Amino acid sequence: RLCTFGCCHRKAPQTKTGTHCATSSKHREPRMLLRQIARNTRPIVRTSRQGVLKYARRFSAAAEEPRHPLPPFTLESAIIKTKKAEDAWNTKDPVKVSMAYSVDSEWRNRSTFVKGRDEIREFLSEKWEKELDYKLEKRYWCHSDNRIAVRFCYEYRSKEDGKWYRAHGNENWEFDELGYMTRREASINDVGPISPEERVVAVEGGPKTKDTVRWY
């Protein structure tokens, strides 16, 4: 009988949960997932958890279109990538924003840790539920082959007390070969409450004027 996990054809005892071989206790869920993804590609072999996840990620990403610009980045393409991120976040659409990240993307946002698109969507939905009239600006800082660092500032009106607040932050981004962000590290400091006249981020729908105070 074939082991339930598909690892071997050795004689295995029948249990309530299926047929298990002597090594079944060493199986992990990622291996079962990988078997479903690569059933017609190659058999599963014993390997490290990190190796299995990397292999699974490669097959998952193969079904997605590249998100240009792609690494390795130049100064021009890194600035374009930064601008695209700014535009996406200003839509305040959790689904649209989440699609810029890999399926297993890892975040640290302040003291909150998030992993995967589902958690990213949930995090952003809760964020923009509380932060009304949200407006964000990002500025390129530096880059390497597959990493970009940016500075950013955003302002919003709190749903809780109706007052305006501002946040300043730094982000470190890491991308895969298809241009999806696999890692985001964000450190953020808050300022406020502030008066509407103290806002420094461009007013919704309009560019900065020569009289607008700059935050950067």
N, C-alpha and C positions, 0 to 999 in steps of 0.2 A: 504493500500500500504506500502511496505517496504521502509524505509528511504534509500536514495542512499548510505549512509555510513554504512548501515547494523546494526545500533545500536538498532533499536526498530521496533515495528510493529504498532506504533500509527498512527493515521490518520495524513497525512502530505500533505502540498500543493505542487502542481506541478509547477516547475519553468523552465526557459530556460536551467539551468544547472543540472536539475534533481529533484528528490523528496527529500525534506529536512524536518527534524523534527525541533521542536522548539529549540533543543540543538545543531543543526548542526554547529553553530558558534563556538562551543567549540572544534570541531574536529580538529585534526592536521594530517599532512601528514604521520608521523611515524605510526599512528594508521591504516591508509589505507594500508601502506606497510606491517605491521604486520598481517593484515587480510589476505593478499595474501600469506604470508609465512605460517601461522598457520590455514588456512581455515578449514582443517580437524582435527584440534587438539582441540581447545576450542574457545568459542566465545570471542570477545573483550569486556573488561569491562573498566569502567572509572578508570583511574589510572594516576599517574604522568608521565610526559614526560620521566624522568629518568628511571622509571620502565618499560615503553614501550620499550625504546631503549635497555635496558638490556635484556629484553625478546627476542626482535628481534635478538640481537647479538648471543644469545644462539642458536637459530634455524639456523642462518646463519653459525655459526661456526661448527654446527653438520655435515655439508656436507664436511668439510675439514679434511684432515689427520693431525694427531699430528705432530709437528715439534720438534723432540728430539734434545737435552735433555729437559725434562719438569721440571717445578717447582714442589715441592720445590727444589732449587738448593743446590748442595754441592760445595765445592771448585773445585773439579775435573770437574763437569758438567758445572759450571759457566765459567771456562777457555775454555772448549770445545765450549760453546755457543759463546764466544768472538772470538775464532778462526774461527768459521763458518761465523760469520758476516764479519770478515776481508776478508776471501776468496770470499764471495759473492760480496762485494763492489769492489774488485779488478777485477772482471769480467767486470765492467762498463756496466752491462746489467740492465737497469731500471726495466724491467719486472721481471727478476729473483730476484733482490733485493727486490722489492715490495712485493713479495709473502711471505717474512718472517714476514710481518706486518699484523695485523688484518684488516678486511675490513673497520673498522672505526678508525684505528690508528691515534693518534694525535701527531704531531711533533712541536717542536720549534727548528728551525735550525738558529742560530744567532738571527736575528730579524724577520725571516720569519716563519709564522705559516702555517702548512699544515695539512690537514685531509683527510684520506681515501686513498686507493691505487691509484686511478686515479690521484689525486693531487701529490702523492709521485712519480709516474712515470713521470709526467710532470716536477716536480722539478728536478729530477735526470737527465732527458734528457737534460734539459737546462744547468745543471751544467757541465755535461761531454761534452757538445758541446763546452764549453768555456775552460775547463780544459783538456789539451792534455797530453798524457803520464802520466796519473794519477797513483800514487802508494801510497798505504795506509798501515799503521801498527797500530794495536790496542793492548793495554796491559790491562789485568784484573787489577782492583783496589780493589773492595770489592763487597760483595753481601749479600742479605737476602733471604727470602723464594722465592719471585717472582720478585726480583729486582736485577739488576747488574749495577755497575758503572765501567766505563773504561776510560783510557786515550788513546789518539790517535794522530798520526801525519801523514800528507800526503803532497806530493809534486807533482807539476804539471807544465807544460809549458803553459803559457797563449796564447790563440789563438789570442788575441788582439795585444800583443807586442812581442811575441816569447820568453819572458824571463821566468826564473824559479822562482817559489814561493813555500813557505812552510807554512803550517798551523798546529798549535797545538791546541788540544781541549780536553774537558771532556764531557762524555755522561752519562746520567742516563736513564736506561731502565726499563720498567715494562712489565710483560708478563701475558697472560691469562693462563688458565689451560691446553690449548692445545699447549703451547709453542710459540704462536704468540705474537709479541711485540705490545702492545696496546698504549704505550706512549714512546716517545723519546725526551729528552731534551738535546740539544747540545750547548755548549758555546765554541766559537772558536776565536783564535787570529792568525793574519797573520804575516809572516816574509818575507821580500823580497822587491825587487827582489834579488835573490842570483845567484851566478855563478854555473855552472854544477859541479865544483869541491867541492862546499860547500854542496852538497846534503848529507843528513844523513839517508834517508830512503833507504832500500835495493834496489839495481838496479833491474830493471824488469827481472824476470826469474832466479835470482840468490840469494843464501843465503848470509847473512852477513859474512864477513871474520873477522879475529882477528884485522885487521887494520881499519875496518870500524868504523867511529865515531858514537856513540850511541846518540839518542835523548832522551832516557828514563833513 
